[in-house]
Amino acid sequence: MSGKQDFDIYEFKNGERLNTGNPIFVEGKPIYFIFIITPTSTIYSQINDVISVQRLQTFSLLAGITTAVVILIVFLIKWNSSLDREVKRRTKELDESNRQLVLTNKKLKSANEQLKIHDKMQKEFINIAAHELRTPIQPILSSTEVLRYKIKNIQQVIYYLLLQEMQKDYNDSQKTY
């Protein structure tokens, strides 16, 4: 040995052996060497035990991870199913709400058209009534100018002013329509 740790495997009569040597230094020089001879069957047995334990631990870990993944997948499938049902329920509610809005919109349009027709009929009626009233009233109102020149007393002045006020109100009401 050159003063460094070293090992070697060799064959004995009753099996393989591992020979490990370690130097012992005295005053900086390797003076003594300690050799440990170990049957390799003992080492291999211990290595096999460690490998078996490692395999079991690895298998257990993989089984646990696989189980967790399967549980997660089942959970996600159930959650997805639940969300699908909720989306379908809400979609159905929205469709029903939309149908109600369309129906209400049609009713409002119909009511609006009826109001427009009613408004048009009302204006036509007012125009006809105003025309019909204008026909007999017009001569009366125009005669107030003639009466103005024939006033003889206070009572006739009051009637004349009253007629003028009525004529003014009538003309104002005609401007409205």
Secondary structure as UniProt FT lines:
FT   STRAND          6..12
FT   TURN            13..14
FT   STRAND          15..26
FT   TURN            27..28
FT   STRAND          29..39
FT   HELIX           40..148
FT   TURN            149..150
FT   HELIX           154..176
//
